[in-house]
């Protein structure tokens, strides 16, 4: 679909009149990150999976690559084009940052915020260096003689983190990823938590190799309406490894929201 910020690819599954949830991947990522979760939701919910600019089938758009706010605006524009006055938003990993900023910027429209293994208010171990370091690495990857040395190292790091298709990624791909990761500004998220007021489901795993549990607990404490779903095992990609349980929790939150219940167990 053509949006003000450019072309954006997405999938739209489930009944047209059902409650809508927009799903936002991390970096790297694509709509495929939610392929295991989708079948557990789309019989009764409308799931809109979005390729953020620069990923999957969406070409890069500079503001959306560089900032979480730019990515949130892409989602708002897509919701406008799809005629969604109210919707939930699900963000995985760095996509959680995008989802949180969107909830803060659109409090009247975001009905449910789902954060899955999300980045938080403190840099996690998957971001071992400051965001500006990633911006510098992106510049280095644009120089062929440096790229030849860096690409094998980055491919090895992606394999270790179990990111798919790492051996097919080029220097240009890694440079774009680095520019996108450089948007991981925890200060932006701290401000967003002051304005984000939707019902929130925060899911994480104790064995996540990238985001420590205490970071998730810190984030949950900063969100006034957060329900925590903690798994002993599941790794970083809960939307794959715990798809059925996560879908059940999302359904429960939407049912509670619709009925006006408290959501407390």
QUIUR-V147979 format. One record per residue. N is the residue number from 1. RES is the residue in one letter. PHI is phi in radians with two decimals (* if undefined). PSI is psi in degrees with one decimal (* if undefined). Layout:
# QUIUR-V147979
n->N res->RES phi->PHI psi->PSI
n->N res->RES phi->PHI psi->PSI
This chain:
# QUIUR-V147979
n->1 res->X phi->* psi->141.7
n->2 res->X phi->-1.52 psi->119.9
n->3 res->X phi->-2.01 psi->168.5
n->4 res->X phi->-0.95 psi->-32.7
n->5 res->X phi->-1.53 psi->-1.9
n->6 res->X phi->2.23 psi->-171.3
n->7 res->X phi->-1.33 psi->135.4
n->8 res->X phi->-2.30 psi->130.3
n->9 res->X phi->-1.64 psi->145.0
n->10 res->X phi->-2.78 psi->164.5
n->11 res->X phi->-2.02 psi->147.5
n->12 res->X phi->-2.31 psi->105.0
n->13 res->X phi->-2.17 psi->151.0
n->14 res->X phi->1.78 psi->172.8
n->15 res->X phi->-1.07 psi->134.8
n->16 res->X phi->-1.07 psi->-34.0
n->17 res->X phi->-1.61 psi->3.4
n->18 res->X phi->-1.39 psi->162.2
n->19 res->X phi->-0.96 psi->136.1
n->20 res->X phi->-1.75 psi->141.1
n->21 res->X phi->-2.27 psi->127.0
n->22 res->X phi->-1.67 psi->130.4
n->23 res->X phi->-1.89 psi->129.9
n->24 res->X phi->-2.14 psi->121.7
n->25 res->X phi->-1.41 psi->171.0
n->26 res->X phi->-1.64 psi->-158.6
n->27 res->X phi->-2.16 psi->118.3
n->28 res->X phi->-1.29 psi->171.7
n->29 res->X phi->2.99 psi->178.0
n->30 res->X phi->-2.93 psi->-177.6
n->31 res->X phi->-1.05 psi->-23.5
n->32 res->X phi->-1.15 psi->-18.5
n->33 res->X phi->-1.11 psi->-18.6
n->34 res->X phi->-1.94 psi->17.3
n->35 res->X phi->-1.21 psi->-24.6
n->36 res->X phi->-1.47 psi->-30.2
n->37 res->X phi->-1.34 psi->-37.9
n->38 res->X phi->-0.92 psi->-47.8
n->39 res->X phi->-1.07 psi->-21.4
n->40 res->X phi->-1.46 psi->-7.5
n->41 res->X phi->-2.06 psi->-32.9
n->42 res->X phi->-1.39 psi->1.9
n->43 res->X phi->-1.31 psi->-30.1
n->44 res->X phi->-2.24 psi->-7.9
n->45 res->X phi->-2.11 psi->155.1
n->46 res->X phi->-1.68 psi->114.4
n->47 res->X phi->-1.90 psi->120.6
n->48 res->X phi->-1.95 psi->107.1
n->49 res->X phi->-1.68 psi->128.9
n->50 res->X phi->-2.01 psi->131.7
n->51 res->X phi->-1.49 psi->109.4
n->52 res->X phi->-1.11 psi->153.4
n->53 res->X phi->-0.92 psi->128.5
n->54 res->X phi->1.70 psi->-4.5
n->55 res->X phi->-2.28 psi->151.5
n->56 res->X phi->1.00 psi->-126.0
n->57 res->X phi->-1.66 psi->9.7
n->58 res->X phi->-1.79 psi->123.0
n->59 res->X phi->-1.19 psi->158.1
n->60 res->X phi->-1.11 psi->145.7
n->61 res->X phi->-2.29 psi->123.1
n->62 res->X phi->-0.96 psi->-49.1
n->63 res->X phi->-1.12 psi->-38.3
n->64 res->X phi->-1.25 psi->-28.6
n->65 res->X phi->-1.30 psi->-39.6
n->66 res->X phi->-1.45 psi->-25.6
n->67 res->X phi->-2.40 psi->149.3
n->68 res->X phi->-1.17 psi->-36.2
n->69 res->X phi->-1.11 psi->-38.2
n->70 res->X phi->-1.10 psi->-39.0
n->71 res->X phi->-1.18 psi->-40.6
n->72 res->X phi->-1.08 psi->-37.1
n->73 res->X phi->-1.17 psi->-34.3
n->74 res->X phi->-1.03 psi->-44.2
n->75 res->X phi->-1.15 psi->-39.3
n->76 res->X phi->-1.10 psi->-43.9
n->77 res->X phi->-1.10 psi->-40.0
n->78 res->X phi->-1.15 psi->-42.6
n->79 res->X phi->-1.05 psi->-39.4
n->80 res->X phi->-1.07 psi->-46.7
n->81 res->X phi->-1.14 psi->-32.0
n->82 res->X phi->-1.51 psi->-4.3
n->83 res->X phi->1.23 psi->42.1
n->84 res->X phi->-1.79 psi->102.1
n->85 res->X phi->-1.26 psi->-31.0
n->86 res->X phi->-2.41 psi->144.2
n->87 res->X phi->-2.85 psi->157.5
n->88 res->X phi->-1.62 psi->160.2
n->89 res->X phi->-2.36 psi->130.4
n->90 res->X phi->-2.01 psi->125.8
n->91 res->X phi->-2.17 psi->131.5
n->92 res->X phi->-1.85 psi->134.2
n->93 res->X phi->1.00 psi->-121.3
n->94 res->X phi->-1.19 psi->-22.8
n->95 res->X phi->-1.08 psi->-23.3
n->96 res->X phi->-1.11 psi->-36.4
n->97 res->X phi->-1.10 psi->-43.2
n->98 res->X phi->-1.07 psi->-45.2
n->99 res->X phi->-1.09 psi->-40.8
n->100 res->X phi->-1.15 psi->-41.7
n->101 res->X phi->-1.12 psi->-41.1
n->102 res->X phi->-1.07 psi->-43.9
n->103 res->X phi->-1.09 psi->-35.3
n->104 res->X phi->-1.25 psi->-36.2
n->105 res->X phi->-1.44 psi->-23.4
n->106 res->X phi->-2.23 psi->59.8
n->107 res->X phi->-1.10 psi->-27.5
n->108 res->X phi->-1.39 psi->-13.3
n->109 res->X phi->-1.92 psi->-29.8
n->110 res->X phi->-1.48 psi->112.0
n->111 res->X phi->-1.54 psi->-26.2
n->112 res->X phi->-2.62 psi->134.6
n->113 res->X phi->-1.99 psi->122.3
n->114 res->X phi->-2.05 psi->118.1
n->115 res->X phi->-1.96 psi->119.3
n->116 res->X phi->-2.03 psi->115.2
n->117 res->X phi->0.82 psi->45.7
n->118 res->X phi->-1.38 psi->152.2
n->119 res->X phi->-1.06 psi->157.2
n->120 res->X phi->-2.28 psi->-149.0
n->121 res->X phi->-1.59 psi->-3.3
n->122 res->X phi->-2.33 psi->142.6
n->123 res->X phi->-1.05 psi->130.7
n->124 res->X phi->-1.58 psi->173.5
n->125 res->X phi->-1.18 psi->-20.0
n->126 res->X phi->-1.19 psi->-20.2
n->127 res->X phi->-1.90 psi->74.6
n->128 res->X phi->-1.26 psi->-14.4
n->129 res->X phi->-2.27 psi->161.2
n->130 res->X phi->-1.09 psi->153.5
n->131 res->X phi->-0.93 psi->-36.7
n->132 res->X phi->-1.09 psi->-27.2
n->133 res->X phi->-1.09 psi->-39.6
n->134 res->X phi->-1.16 psi->-37.0
n->135 res->X phi->-1.09 psi->-40.2
n->136 res->X phi->-1.16 psi->-37.9
n->137 res->X phi->-1.13 psi->-36.8
n->138 res->X phi->-1.06 psi->-41.4
n->139 res->X phi->-1.14 psi->-39.8
n->140 res->X phi->-1.10 psi->-37.0
n->141 res->X phi->-1.21 psi->-15.0
n->142 res->X phi->-1.45 psi->-4.3
n->143 res->X phi->-1.83 psi->114.9
n->144 res->X phi->-0.93 psi->-40.2
n->145 res->X phi->-1.21 psi->-30.7
n->146 res->X phi->-1.38 psi->-37.4
n->147 res->X phi->-1.06 psi->-36.4
n->148 res->X phi->-1.07 psi->-34.1
n->149 res->X phi->-1.45 psi->-33.3
n->150 res->X phi->-1.42 psi->-36.2
n->151 res->X phi->-1.02 psi->-46.2
n->152 res->X phi->-1.05 psi->-36.0
n->153 res->X phi->-1.17 psi->-43.7
n->154 res->X phi->-1.18 psi->-38.7
n->155 res->X phi->-1.06 psi->-40.6
n->156 res->X phi->-1.12 psi->-40.4
n->157 res->X phi->-1.12 psi->-39.5
n->158 res->X phi->-1.17 psi->-39.9
n->159 res->X phi->-1.09 psi->-41.6
n->160 res->X phi->-1.10 psi->-33.0
n->161 res->X phi->-1.56 psi->3.2
n->162 res->X phi->1.12 psi->34.6
n->163 res->X phi->-1.43 psi->135.1
n->164 res->X phi->-1.29 psi->158.3
n->165 res->X phi->1.00 psi->27.9
n->166 res->X phi->-1.10 psi->-33.8
n->167 res->X phi->-1.28 psi->-12.8
n->168 res->X phi->-1.65 psi->-9.0
n->169 res->X phi->-1.31 psi->139.5
n->170 res->X phi->-1.75 psi->175.0
n->171 res->X phi->-1.04 psi->-38.8
n->172 res->X phi->-1.13 psi->-38.8
n->173 res->X phi->-1.10 psi->-47.1
n->174 res->X phi->-1.14 psi->-36.8
n->175 res->X phi->-1.10 psi->-42.2
n->176 res->X phi->-1.13 psi->-42.5
n->177 res->X phi->-1.05 psi->-41.7
n->178 res->X phi->-1.13 psi->-40.8
n->179 res->X phi->-1.09 psi->-37.7
n->180 res->X phi->-1.21 psi->-41.2
n->181 res->X phi->-1.16 psi->-30.2
n->182 res->X phi->-1.09 psi->-13.4
n->183 res->X phi->-1.39 psi->-1.2
n->184 res->X phi->-1.30 psi->70.9
n->185 res->X phi->-1.64 psi->105.2
n->186 res->X phi->-1.20 psi->-23.1
n->187 res->X phi->-1.11 psi->-38.9
n->188 res->X phi->-1.07 psi->-40.6
n->189 res->X phi->-1.23 psi->-36.0
n->190 res->X phi->-1.08 psi->-40.8
n->191 res->X phi->-1.18 psi->-37.4
n->192 res->X phi->-1.13 psi->-36.1
n->193 res->X phi->-1.12 psi->-22.8
n->194 res->X phi->-1.31 psi->-22.8
n->195 res->X phi->-1.91 psi->-17.5
n->196 res->X phi->-1.43 psi->119.9
n->197 res->X phi->-2.22 psi->14.8
n->198 res->X phi->-1.35 psi->166.4
n->199 res->X phi->-0.98 psi->138.5
n->200 res->X phi->-2.28 psi->134.8
n->201 res->X phi->-1.98 psi->120.2
n->202 res->X phi->-2.01 psi->114.0
n->203 res->X phi->-1.99 psi->134.5
n->204 res->X phi->-2.67 psi->168.9
n->205 res->X phi->-2.11 psi->142.9
n->206 res->X phi->-1.20 psi->-19.0
n->207 res->X phi->-1.86 psi->21.8
n->208 res->X phi->-1.08 psi->120.9
n->209 res->X phi->-1.35 psi->-11.6
n->210 res->X phi->-1.88 psi->-40.9
n->211 res->X phi->-2.05 psi->116.9
n->212 res->X phi->-1.19 psi->146.3
n->213 res->X phi->-0.97 psi->-37.6
n->214 res->X phi->-1.14 psi->-25.4
n->215 res->X phi->-1.21 psi->-38.4
n->216 res->X phi->-1.17 psi->-39.9
n->217 res->X phi->-1.14 psi->-38.6
n->218 res->X phi->-1.10 psi->-42.1
n->219 res->X phi->-1.15 psi->-43.7
n->220 res->X phi->-1.06 psi->-39.2
n->221 res->X phi->-1.15 psi->-25.5
n->222 res->X phi->-1.50 psi->-10.5
n->223 res->X phi->-1.86 psi->120.1
n->224 res->X phi->-1.21 psi->-20.3
n->225 res->X phi->-2.13 psi->38.3
n->226 res->X phi->-1.59 psi->132.6
n->227 res->X phi->-1.85 psi->131.0
n->228 res->X phi->-1.76 psi->133.5
n->229 res->X phi->-2.14 psi->100.2
n->230 res->X phi->-1.87 psi->128.6
n->231 res->X phi->-1.84 psi->142.9
n->232 res->X phi->-1.18 psi->-38.0
n->233 res->X phi->-2.35 psi->154.6
n->234 res->X phi->2.69 psi->-15.9
n->235 res->X phi->1.23 psi->-156.0
n->236 res->X phi->-1.52 psi->-21.9
n->237 res->X phi->-1.89 psi->68.5
n->238 res->X phi->-1.12 psi->-27.1
n->239 res->X phi->-1.18 psi->-10.7
n->240 res->X phi->-1.82 psi->-52.5
n->241 res->X phi->-1.36 psi->-24.8
n->242 res->X phi->-2.23 psi->39.3
n->243 res->X phi->-1.03 psi->-46.9
n->244 res->X phi->-1.13 psi->-44.8
n->245 res->X phi->-1.17 psi->-40.1
n->246 res->X phi->-1.14 psi->-43.0
n->247 res->X phi->-1.08 psi->-40.7
n->248 res->X phi->-1.09 psi->-40.2
n->249 res->X phi->-1.18 psi->-39.4
n->250 res->X phi->-1.10 psi->-44.3
n->251 res->X phi->-1.04 psi->-43.8
n->252 res->X phi->-1.08 psi->-43.2
n->253 res->X phi->-1.11 psi->-39.9
n->254 res->X phi->-1.20 psi->-36.5
n->255 res->X phi->-1.14 psi->-42.2
n->256 res->X phi->-1.12 psi->-42.0
n->257 res->X phi->-1.06 psi->-43.9
n->258 res->X phi->-1.18 psi->-34.0
n->259 res->X phi->-1.58 psi->-9.4
n->260 res->X phi->1.37 psi->19.0
n->261 res->X phi->-1.31 psi->174.3
n->262 res->X phi->-1.46 psi->-26.0
n->263 res->X phi->1.39 psi->3.6
n->264 res->X phi->-1.56 psi->142.8
n->265 res->X phi->-1.74 psi->*
